[in-house]
Amino acid sequence: MRAVLALANSIVSDALRRRIVYVVAAFAVVMAASIPALPSYGVGVVQPVFREAALALMWIASLIVVLALAANRIPSEIEKRTAYSVLTKPVQRWHYVLGTWLGITLVMAGVIAAFTVIDQAVALLVYKQAMWQLWEGSFGIWMEMSVLAALAVAVSTRGGAVVVAVSSLAFLFIGHSRENFVRGVGDSVLVKLYPSLDAFNIVNPVAHGSGISVPYAATMTLVFLAYVAVFVLLGGLAFSTRDL
Amino acid sequence: MTADDAAIRIVGAHKTYPRTLTIPAREAVRDVSLTVKTGTVHGVLGPNGAGKTTTIKMLLGLVRPSGGQFEILGVPAARAASRRCLGFLPEQPYFPPQLTAKQAMRLYGRLLGMSKREIAEQTADLLREVGLHDRAETQLSRFSRGMLQRLGIAQALLGKPQVVVLDEPASGLDPVGQRDVRSIILGLREAGVTVLLSSHQLSEVEAICDRVSIFNRGTVAAEGHIDELLSIAGRSSFVVACLDRLPANVGPLAHDVHDAHGGLGFSALTSNIQLIVDAVYAEGGSVVSVTPARTSLEDYFTGLLEQSPAAEQEVA
C-alpha cells in the first residue's frame, strides 16, 4: 500500500505543475461568477438554476481535467521510461495502476472541492445563501469522474491518448443512455448487466429537490466502488501482460 | 560455479514478439542461459538488436518471457520480491521532471519500503557519490543529460542492493563522469555487490568486468572470463634461436616472420604452441620465448561478429 500511496503522491505533484488544472480552475471561477448574469429564469427558480448550472459546469470542467490527467499518463511514462525506474522496484503492475488512479482521483477531489467553494462563495455573495447541498452534487460528480478515471487508466495501459479519450466519452454516453438502449427489453440480463451511470444522476435532486438521501448516497458509493474495482482489476491484468 | 553462488541465473530464455497488424512475429532472444556469480561484475555485450536489452528486461520483469527461467538471488524474477535487493539503471534514464533530485530519491526509497531516515541518509551519501550533492534541491526539468544519468545511478544504488543492473551507465557522461562510474562499479564489486553491466564501451567492459557474455542474433555467441576469451582468441609471439629458417611443418603456421635477437620471431595461434615448440627442438633449435599476445576485447568482439555474416540483422 505504501508503494500505491507513493505513486499517487507523485501523480498529485505532477498535476500541480500542469497548466490545464489552473486553466480549468480559472474557467470555473469566471463561469461561476457569470451564472447570475444569465437572463432571468423566472421567479422562484433562480437559485435552483444557479445550482444546476454550477454543477453542470463543474461536471464539464472535471471531465476535461480527468481526460487531461489520465489519457496519456501511463503511455507517456512508458515512452519516456519513467515507468522503468518504478517497475524495477518491488512494485506490482496493479500497484502502478491503482496508484495512478488514486493520484488522479485525489487531484479530482481537490479540483472539485475548489469549484464547490468558488460556487458557494458566489452563491453567498449574490444570493446570501451558502448552498451547502452543492457538496452533495460535488460528491456525486467526484465519484462519477473517479469511475471515468479508473476506466481511462485501465484503457491507457494498452491504448494511446486518443483511444482513451474516445473510450471514456463513449462510456459516458452509453452509461447515461440506458433508457435509450435497453428500452422495451424488459427485465432481461442485458438490462441488469448494462453499464449504467444513472446512479450518479444527482444534478436534479440537488439543484431542484431536497438533495440526495443517505440510502441513495450509499447505493451510489457501492456502484462507484464496484466500477472502480472492476476497472482497476482489468487495468492491472492488461498492464501485467504488457511488454515494456 | 554452483547454483548457490549465482546472484543471477537465466536458463533457456526465449522471447518471441507476437505478430501485429503491421509487424511480423520476430524472435528476439532464443535459448539464452547466463549465470552471474555473486560479487562479480558481468559484462553484456552485443550489437544493437542482439537481444541483450530484451534479456535484461525479461530478468527485471519489464518484458514477459516466452520461455525460460529467471532468478535473482534465488527468487524467481516474476515475483516482485525478487526486485527487493535489486537496483536498475535504464539506458537514458528519465525521471518525473517536476521533482527535485531529493524528492525523486524519496519516491524511489518509498517504493523500496525504506524508512524516512534511511532515505534521507542514503540520499545524502549517494548524491555526494555521484556528484549531485549541490543539486539535491534542483528540479529535474533543469537537469542535463549527464546529471540525469548520475541521478539514475544514485537511484539504482538506493536501498543498498545486492544486485545492480546497469544499462549503458557511462552514456552521456563526460570523461570525468565515466571515470567516476567506473570507480563506483569497482567499489560495488569490492563491497560484494553483483553487477550486470550492459555497455557498448568495450574498453570500459574490459577494464572492469570479470566475465562477459557476447550476444549476437538473439543468442549468447561467447561467454567467459575476459582473460580466457582474449587469450583463446589471441595469438602467441614466438622467438626461437639457432635456426636459419623455420621447420617445414611450422612454416604454414607462422605469420609475420622476422629476424629477432639473432634468431627468428613470428606469431602463430596459441593452440599450436606445443606443435611448434616440438618442431623447433626437433630441428635443433631452441625456443627463447613464447608470449601470449592478448588481443583487445574490441578486436575479439568485432572478429566474433564478422564470423557471422548476418550479424547486422535487426533481431530485437
Chai-1 contact restraints between the chains, C-beta under 6 A:
chainA,res_idxA,chainB,res_idxB,connection_type,confidence,min_distance_angstrom,max_distance_angstrom,comment,restraint_id
A,A3,B,L111,contact,1.0,0.0,6.0,A-B,restraint_1
A,A6,B,L107,contact,1.0,0.0,6.0,A-B,restraint_2
A,A6,B,R110,contact,1.0,0.0,6.0,A-B,restraint_3
A,A6,B,L111,contact,1.0,0.0,6.0,A-B,restraint_4
A,S10,B,P96,contact,1.0,0.0,6.0,A-B,restraint_5
A,S10,B,L107,contact,1.0,0.0,6.0,A-B,restraint_6
A,S13,B,Q98,contact,1.0,0.0,6.0,A-B,restraint_7
A,D14,B,P96,contact,1.0,0.0,6.0,A-B,restraint_8
A,D14,B,Q98,contact,1.0,0.0,6.0,A-B,restraint_9
A,R17,B,Q98,contact,1.0,0.0,6.0,A-B,restraint_10
A,K80,B,Y94,contact,1.0,0.0,6.0,A-B,restraint_11
A,R81,B,P90,contact,1.0,0.0,6.0,A-B,restraint_12
A,R81,B,Y94,contact,1.0,0.0,6.0,A-B,restraint_13
A,T82,B,Y94,contact,1.0,0.0,6.0,A-B,restraint_14
A,Y84,B,P90,contact,1.0,0.0,6.0,A-B,restraint_15
A,T88,B,L60,contact,1.0,0.0,6.0,A-B,restraint_16
A,T88,B,R83,contact,1.0,0.0,6.0,A-B,restraint_17
A,T88,B,F88,contact,1.0,0.0,6.0,A-B,restraint_18
A,K89,B,L111,contact,1.0,0.0,6.0,A-B,restraint_19
A,K89,B,L112,contact,1.0,0.0,6.0,A-B,restraint_20
A,P90,B,A80,contact,1.0,0.0,6.0,A-B,restraint_21
A,P90,B,R83,contact,1.0,0.0,6.0,A-B,restraint_22
A,P90,B,R84,contact,1.0,0.0,6.0,A-B,restraint_23
A,V91,B,L111,contact,1.0,0.0,6.0,A-B,restraint_24
A,Q92,B,A80,contact,1.0,0.0,6.0,A-B,restraint_25
A,D243,B,V63,contact,1.0,0.0,6.0,A-B,restraint_26
A,D243,B,R64,contact,1.0,0.0,6.0,A-B,restraint_27
A,L244,B,L62,contact,1.0,0.0,6.0,A-B,restraint_28
